[in-house]
């Protein structure tokens, strides 16, 4: 049916994925494969032609994205029928996008043709709390429509805010529900805080490396970011004092537990030094703590040590419940929360109460803590496995956090001098998404560091690529 004779010569002509795409397109053009006809399953095709399931899945996904094939859950892949969206008359060659932080922030979330997402920032779908979500959705189906038909409160769904306040209290941060403002995820919360506290032209301090989305938001807001190195134990406080004395910033942005991208957590001594510096220099401290529930052991919470006076605290649920459940929260002094709520209403009105009710139900249904514990165990296992692979390939690992999503590692070979951007562009051609260090640098400098999501980084194809690329 399909004339496919794989040519495995490395560096000589098209890749196996490109060869398979061309063979299927030739069968469609020749009407050997006609509209509506099924294709073999990924496993069956791989077994029949002696290629990997990765190759077949990549080719099928590429043809789906181009409109030549249709995929339906439980029904496999079929040749697209005439009533499907219009297809190009000539075969389109797949071209990888230009790899940069802008692609990270937009296209990657819509691009499902990349099989190995080692550079992503979320858990695999099969790791998520599916049972808890289904129970919460069934519960929502019994809520009278009139209760959720209105905009909701500017601060967000009150029972969830009370639950958050109680949870923070158990961790030593005594706050009231009136100090909790719900947002559409932590990134949305950061945007609200930036809009409320800062003005174009202000200077702020960020970590080096830093959360990629934050750097983009600061640029959009017209702010100047000064980078201070992140160490395994926290911020380099000597460099922080020097940066503050020289640049007179208004705020400091810091990831406390399982920092993105390095995976490191701050120590208690470092936490006190950060707060002392903030007090001396009159800095706001914006504490992004999205990954705390995934952290093994105890990590200091700046807002708890500060009493939420100078620290603005942000948390959320996308890392542990689902990326599509966009619910986060900001905790701060009561007067500041009121100002942030005004900003929230001015630029987007209330946050979706339906989502907030779903999160509240997931938390209270009783299996949430067990899900968190199991996720921590799986991440610890993934850290061990990916760490072994990195050691075998000569990668330098930063910090070895043994928990959370990320490992920060320096590649070897020619890429140690050249930087990781070229390696990431090469990997994308093989259906592998890497997150190079330039994403996480305030000046976007190319570096040999890469952020690996351990839950997606044990694929043999990833490490075969690293060997072939000389990394």
N, C-alpha and C positions, 0 to 999 in steps of 0.2 A: 504493500500500500504506500509506504514512504521509502524512497530511495535514499537511505542514510548510511554512509560508509565513513565512520569517524576517522579523521586524520589527526593523530595525537602529537605531531611534531611541534615541540615548543618553539615559539617565536617565529614560526613559519606560517604565515597566512592567518585566517580567521580562527577564533577560539572554538572549542567544541560547542558551546552554546550558540555561537553565530552560525556554525555549520548546521546544527539541528534546526534553528529558525529558518534558514534558507531551504532546507529539505522539506519542511512542512509547507512553507509558502509555495514551493514548486509543485507539491502534490495538490494544493488548493487551486493553483492556476491551471493545472492540467486536468482538473475535475476528478482526479483520483480520490480526493477528499472533497465531498460535496456538502453544501449547507445542511446543518443539522446532524451530520454524521459524528459519532463519538470517536474520540481518540483513546488509545490504551491508557490505563492508569499510569501514574508516574513510576510506580514500582515495576509494573509489567513492561513498560517501554524500556526502562533501565536494564532489566534482566534480558530482554529480547535483543538489545543492541550492544550490550556490554559496556554501558556508560554508567556514571553515578546518578543517583536520584537527584542530587544537587543540579547537575547539568540539565536534566529533563524539566525539573521544576522551574529553573531559571528561564528556559526556552518557552515553556508554556505561559509563564507569567508575562514574559515580554510580548508574546503574541496576543494575550488577553488585553494588555494595555494598548496595543496598536489596533484592536478591533477585529482581528482575524479569528480569534477563538472566544468562546463564551464559557464561563465557569459558574456552576451552580452547586451549592452545598449538597452532597449526597449523590449528585448526578455526574460528577467528573467534568471533563473538558469535551466540548463539542465545537465543530466548525460553526462560526457565527452564521445565523440565518439572515435572509434579506431584510426582515423587519427589525433587525438589530440596528444600532447607530451606524451611520454611514462610515464605510471603511475607505482608506486610501486605495486608489486604483493601482498604484505601484508600491511594491514593498518598501517600507521605511526602515532604514538602518537605525538601530538604537545608538544614540549618542549620549554619553554620560554628561550630567550637568557640570557647570563650573563649580568646583568644590570651594565653598567659603561659608562664613558664619551665616550669611543670609539664606543660603540653601538649607543649612541646619535648622533655621527658624521657620522655614516655610515649606519648601518642596518635599523634604524628606517625609513629612507627615502624610503627604498625599501619594508618595511614590511607593507602591507595593511590589514593584518589580525586582527589588533588591533582596535576595534570599538571606544573606547573612548580615545582620544589623549589629555588628560588634560595637559601633559607635553610638547606639541609641541610648536614651536615658530612662527606659521604663522596663518593667518586668514582662516576661513572656505571658501571653494570654492564658496559657494553661496553668500558670502559677497564681492567678488572681483568685479572689474569694468568690467563685461563681455561685456556690450555694447561698452564701450570705446575700449576694446581689439579687438572686432570684427570689429569696424570701422577702427582701425589702420591696421588690417590685410588686410581688403579690399583695403585700400589705398596702402599697400605694393604690392598688386597684380597688381597695375597699374604702378609701378615704373619699367622702363626699366631694364632688367637684367644686361646690361653692367654697370649700375651705382653701382651695388652692387656685381659685380663679383670679384673685387679685394680685397686685404687685408684691405684697409682702412688706415686712418692716425694713427700713433702710439699713438697720444693723444686721439683718438676717434672721433666720428662724430661731426663736427664743430657746426652745428646748435643746437644740444643738449647742447654742452658745453657753447654756448652763452646763451641759456635759463637758464642753471644752474647759470651762473655768474649773470644774471639779477635777478633771484629769490633770490640769496644770498644778492645781493645789496639792495633789498627791505627789507631785515632783518637786515641791518646795516653792512654787511660785503662787503666792496668795493673790488672786485677782477675783473680781466680780464679773458677772455676765455683762454688765454695762461697759466693761473694758474690752470686750471681745466684739470684733466686727468681722462678719463673714464676707468672703470675696470669691471670685471665680478662679480659684487656684492661687498658689503663692506668687506666681509671676504677675498676676493681676494685682495682688496685694502690694508687691514691690512698686508697681507703676503708681498706685494710689499714694503710697508713702512718698515717692519721689515728687509727684505733682504737688503734694501738700507741704512738704518741708523745704524743698529746694527750688531755685530759680535758675534760668539759663545764665551761664557764666560762672556759676558756683563750682568750687573744687570739692571732690570727694575722694576718699581713700578706698581702694579695692585691693583684694588679695591678688597675688601673682603665683599661680594661675587663679582665675576667677570664673564664676558661673557665666557661660557664654551669653545667655539671654539678658542678664543684668548689664553686661557691657554694651549690648545693642540698645537697651533702654536708656542708658546714660547718654549715649551719643544722640539718640533721638531727642532727648530733653535738653540738649545743648550744654551738658555738664562736662567738666574736665576731670578725668579719672587719673589719679596718681597711684601707681602700683607699689605695694609693700610685699616682700617675699613671704610665702607661707612655708613654715617648717613642719616637721612631723608632729610637733607638740602644739602648733598654733601659729600665731603671727610673730614675725621678727620684730619685737617691740622696740629694739634699738633703732631699726630702720623706720618704724612707725613714728617715734619721737622726732627723728630727723626730718621726715616728710612733713609732719605737722608744723614744725618750726619754720620750714622753708616755704610751704605752700598754703598754710592757713586754711585747711579744708573745713567744711561744715559738718560732714558726716563720714562714718566708716561703715562699710558693708562687709559682713563676715558670715561665713558658714560655720556653725559650731560643730555639729556632729556629722561625720562622714562627708566631708567637704566635697563639693562638685567642682573640679574633676578629680582631685587627688585622693579622695577617700579618707583623708586624715581627720582626726578629731582633736580639739584643743584639750590641753591638760588644765588642772585647777590653778596652778601657779600662773600659767599664761592667761587664763581668764581674769584673774585679779589684776594682772599687769595691764591688760586691755582696758578694764574699767577704770583703773587709776589714770591711765593716759587720757581717756575720754573725759574724766572729771577735771583734770588739770587744764585741758585745752578747750573745754566746752563743746565736745563733739557729740552729736547724735550717733548712737550705735544701732545699725539696722541688722538684726540677727535673723538670718534665714536658716530655719531648723527643720526643713521638710523631711529629712531622713532620720530623725531621732528614733522613731519606732523600730527602725531596722538595725540600730546600733547594738552590738554585743557589749554588755557591761554598762558602766555609768560614765556619762560625759557631762561636764559642767554646763549649766544653762545660764547665760549671761543675764537674761532678764530676771531670773530668780535671784541671782546674787545682787542685782541692782534694785530690785523691787519695782521694776517697770517704770523707773523715773526717767532715765536717760536712754534706756534701751527700748526699741520698738521690735517686738517679737512677731515672727511669721511662721506658720505651720500649715499643713494641709494633708490631703488624703490621696492624691493621685499616685503616689509611689506604692501604697499598700492596698487600696481598694480597686481603683481603676483609673488609667489616664483620662478616660472620657468623663469621669465624674469630677467635674471641675469645681471643687469646693476647697477653699483655703480659709485662713483667718489671720487677722492682725490683732495683736494685743499690745496695749500701751496705756499711758496715763489717760484718765477719763476725758480730760479736755482735748487731748490730741486725737483720741478716737472720734470724738464729735466732729473735729475738723476733717478728719479723713473720710467720715461718713458723708459730709457735705461734698467733698470731692467726688466720691463714688456716685452720688446722686446726680451731680452735674454732668458727668461724662458718660454714665451708663445706666442710671437709675438703680433699682434694686437687683440683687443677685437672685438666681432662680431658686425659689423656695422648694420646688419639686425635688431638685437635686439635693438640697440641704436636708429635706425630710428622708430621702433615700439613705444618705450617709448616716443620719441619726439612727435610722432603723438598723442598718448594718452593724453599727457599734453596739447597740443595745440588745441585739438578738441572741447574744451569748457565745457565739463561736469566733468572734473577732480576735480575742486574745490568742486563741489556739491557732488561728490563721497567721497571726504575726509571728508566733513562735516557730511554726513550720517554715515560714518564709525565711526567717533568720537561719534556720538549719540548712535549707537548700542553698542559700547564698554562701554560707561558710563552706559547704562542700564544693561549690563552684569556685570560690576563691582558691581552695587547695588545688583543684584540678588545673585551673588556668595558671596558677603560680608555678606548678610543675612544668607546664608547657613553656612558659616564659623562661624558666631556668634552663631548659633543654635548648632553647634557641638563643641564649645569651642576652636576654633582655635585662635591663636594670630596673628593678621594681622599687617604687617610692612608697615607703611607709608600711606596706603589708597590713592593711587594716583588718583583714579576716572577717569583714562584714560589710553590709551595704552593697550597692550596685557596682562600684567602680574600683578599678586598679589603674594607677597612673604609672606608665612604664616608658623607659627610653629604649628606642630601637638601636640596633647595632649596624655593622657593615658600613656601606657607603652613605646610608641615610643618617647616621649619627652626625656627619659633617654637613650634609645637604639639607637636613630638616625633613619633617614627616609629610609636608604637603604633597610632594611628588609621589611618595609612596601611597598616600591616600587616593590620589587621582588614578594611579595604576591599579589599585585594588578595586576601585569602582567599576573598572572595565571587566573585572572577573566576578561582579555581583557581590562585592564585599564593601560594606560601609565602615570606614574608620573615622575617628574623630581626632584629627591632628591637633597638636598643642597650640597652633595659631588661633584656633577658635577661642581659646581661653586666655589670650594675652591682650592686655589693654591696648598695646600698639600693634597687635595682629602679627607680631614677628614669627617667622617660621622657626620651629624648634624641633628637636628629635623626640619630643615626648608625645605620647598618644594616650587618650582615655579609652579604656576597654570596659565594656559592660560585661561582667563575668558571666551573667546568665546567658549571654549570646556568643561567648568567645571560646567554646571548646570544640567548635566544628573542625573536623580534619581539613576541610578545604581552606579554612583561614590560615592554618599553620603550614599547609603545603604551599600556599601562595607566599607566605613569609620566607620560606626556604628558597623558593624559586626566585624571589625578588632580591635575595641577598640581605635580608633584614636580620 
